[in-house]
Amino acid sequence: MALSQWKEAILEGIFMEIEDGIVEEKNLERLENLVEILHKEGSKVPKSVTEAYCKVAVECTVKCLAYEKDAKKAYTEAIKTIWLGRIMPLCDKVSCLVTLDLLKCCRRLWKAHTDDKACKTLMDEDTRDKALVCLRKVVLDLNPNLVLENLNMDESDETESSEESEETESMVEAREGVGNQNSQASEAMEEDDQGLHFLNFVSFISIYFVTM
């Protein structure tokens, strides 16, 4: 697939989620791929891309706190998959996606992990809308026609194309390429282990702040 087609598919995927008002972790991968494409094209990465990456990472972590059941477990898992599994390797690569704002957010999220007041403050923030605004800015910066075309659609067109949009979503997914329950004791051990890893990550970030 040509770089231009890959980029178009990614932006379409982002835009469809914006229209649905949802922010999924998949967008982190999309933004990482956008950076890769822009570098290969020799193009500058817009600030909107790095801002969106930060806001999406925060929203995908914070929204776990609103779960009625197993919120703490979901929050810990989000820290593991997003911040340890995805963002920490980017620090090693000195990626442009690792900004001061991203690192500051990491510290806030870690504080909320153990501080009830910090946790409530995060929950009161409209992290979803902030992420959606930033994602829309990415699409406007890299493919403004995609937004303008959809703004010009009337209600009849939207109704008529509802089935087509489902097919388009499947096409975009294809073009972008691609537990069992534990005992209480093992869950406690896993949380302790995760906390240790994240503390190491926070320590690493403190060093990274100094060297930037």
VOGU-3710 file (C-alpha; in Angstrom, 3 decimals, decimal comma):
1> malsqwkeai> 0,000/0,000/0,000  1,308/3,463/-0,935  2,097/5,841/1,909  -0,622/8,258/0,778  -3,248/5,501/0,839  -2,075/4,305/4,249  -2,267/7,834/5,621  -5,734/8,351/4,137  -6,966/5,088/5,680  -5,640/6,087/9,107
11> legifmeied> -7,272/9,513/8,961  -10,565/7,966/7,869  -10,411/5,608/10,840  -9,750/8,490/13,223  -12,511/10,601/11,716  -15,128/7,857/11,981  -14,445/7,543/15,705  -14,685/11,323/16,106  -18,095/11,238/14,452  -19,158/8,495/16,868
21> giveeknler> -17,814/10,497/19,810  -15,554/7,713/21,027  -11,846/7,567/21,844  -10,273/4,132/21,555  -6,729/2,950/22,272  -6,464/2,030/18,579  -5,881/5,742/17,920  -2,508/5,585/19,648  -1,342/3,084/17,049  -2,847/5,216/14,294
31> lenlveilhk> -0,963/8,293/15,477  2,289/6,335/15,772  1,802/5,138/12,184  1,097/8,692/11,040  4,424/9,825/12,477  6,173/6,986/10,655  4,485/7,920/7,365  5,262/11,624/7,724  8,912/10,853/8,443  9,114/8,625/5,356
41> egskvpksvt> 7,504/11,397/3,287  9,986/13,900/4,665  7,091/15,918/6,091  6,981/17,763/9,394  4,878/16,173/12,136  2,182/18,711/13,124  1,966/19,671/16,782  -1,640/18,445/16,715  -0,383/14,859/16,338  1,752/14,943/19,496
51> eayckvavec> -1,003/16,758/21,417  -3,595/14,206/20,323  -1,331/11,322/21,321  -1,066/12,703/24,848  -4,805/13,398/25,196  -5,812/9,987/23,830  -3,390/8,179/26,156  -4,816/10,070/29,127  -8,462/9,476/28,149  -7,934/5,766/27,529
61> tvkclayekd> -6,458/5,484/31,026  -8,772/7,806/32,944  -12,009/6,397/31,535  -11,268/3,159/33,407  -11,868/5,014/36,675  -15,539/5,408/35,754  -16,134/1,657/35,566  -18,710/0,532/38,093  -16,911/-2,766/38,626  -13,185/-3,497/38,913
71> akkayteaik> -12,233/0,126/38,168  -8,893/-0,117/39,964  -7,998/-3,318/38,158  -8,930/-1,783/34,782  -6,921/1,359/35,597  -3,870/-0,724/36,508  -4,241/-2,722/33,296  -4,448/0,513/31,254  -1,234/1,731/32,870  0,383/-1,577/31,988
81> tiwlgrimpl> -0,709/-1,695/28,347  -0,550/2,007/27,448  2,190/3,550/29,552  4,480/0,583/30,123  3,791/-1,454/26,995  3,476/1,356/24,462  4,862/4,675/25,690  7,934/3,510/27,616  9,491/1,953/24,458  8,911/5,282/22,677
91> cdkvsclvtl> 11,023/6,980/25,350  13,863/4,636/24,453  13,462/5,567/20,779  13,398/9,313/21,603  10,164/9,625/19,629  8,687/13,051/18,925  5,481/11,735/20,505  7,171/11,775/23,925  6,627/15,394/24,961  6,925/17,166/28,287
101> dllkccrrlw> 3,129/17,265/28,483  2,980/13,492/28,033  5,514/12,926/30,807  3,698/15,322/33,135  0,464/13,467/32,480  2,211/10,231/33,346  3,143/11,633/36,736  -0,434/12,784/37,335  -1,825/9,393/36,417  0,585/7,647/38,735
111> kahtddkack> -0,361/9,993/41,584  -4,043/9,217/40,962  -3,198/5,543/41,295  -2,587/6,024/45,030  -4,166/9,415/45,847  -7,976/9,582/46,054  -8,064/13,369/45,695  -5,884/13,312/42,580  -8,047/10,490/41,250  -11,254/12,519/41,689
121> tlmdedtrdk> -9,661/15,531/39,996  -8,860/13,410/36,961  -12,360/11,964/36,853  -13,874/15,465/36,916  -11,905/16,526/33,848  -13,505/16,154/30,432  -10,656/14,087/29,050  -12,806/12,541/26,301  -13,799/15,841/24,703  -10,222/17,120/24,931
131> alvclrkvvl> -9,050/14,022/23,070  -11,776/14,369/20,414  -10,906/18,030/19,814  -7,233/17,155/19,336  -8,016/14,239/17,014  -10,222/16,488/14,875  -7,338/18,966/14,641  -5,093/16,142/13,352  -7,555/15,380/10,562  -7,939/19,085/9,742
141> dlnpnlvlen> -4,162/19,508/9,540  -3,507/16,451/7,367  -6,709/16,057/5,341  -9,059/19,056/5,734  -11,207/17,883/2,825  -12,295/14,864/4,852  -13,841/17,149/7,472  -15,296/19,625/4,989  -16,941/16,919/2,906  -18,699/15,541/5,956
151> lnmdesdete> -19,786/18,979/7,118  -21,546/19,490/3,776  -23,538/16,270/4,006  -27,239/16,810/4,723  -29,336/14,584/6,964  -30,784/12,600/4,072  -27,324/11,733/2,810  -26,289/10,598/6,282  -29,319/8,306/6,614  -28,804/6,888/3,155
161> sseeseetes> -25,151/6,109/3,781  -25,496/4,496/7,234  -25,032/0,980/5,847  -22,162/2,122/3,646  -20,336/3,584/6,633  -20,271/0,153/8,269  -18,679/-1,281/5,142  -16,212/1,609/5,029  -15,208/0,947/8,629  -14,404/-2,661/7,758
171> mvearegvgn> -12,358/-1,518/4,764  -10,427/0,975/6,893  -9,640/-1,697/9,455  -8,334/-3,947/6,666  -6,305/-1,191/5,097  -4,679/-0,154/8,316  -3,282/-3,648/8,445  -2,838/-4,830/10,806  -8,088/-13,978/31,475  -8,896/-16,557/33,005
181> qnsqaseame> -9,847/-15,657/36,605  -6,939/-15,667/39,089  -6,983/-16,316/42,804  -7,000/-13,320/45,130  -3,415/-14,054/46,136  -2,119/-14,108/42,552  -3,977/-10,880/41,723  -2,342/-9,183/44,694  1,079/-10,368/43,557  0,400/-9,104/40,044
191> eddqglhfln> -0,612/-5,663/41,350  2,526/-5,449/43,488  4,669/-6,416/40,519  2,898/-3,901/38,281  3,343/-1,155/40,849  7,075/-1,871/40,993  7,389/-1,688/37,201  5,476/1,579/37,049  7,582/3,084/39,819  10,623/2,243/37,709
201> fvsfisiyfv> 8,919/3,965/34,774  8,262/7,100/36,836  11,901/7,105/37,957  12,966/6,774/34,335  10,758/9,706/33,397  12,296/11,861/36,123  15,704/11,215/34,544  14,282/11,843/31,073  13,022/15,265/32,199  16,539/16,281/33,192
211> tm> 18,152/15,125/29,965  15,644/16,698/27,558
//
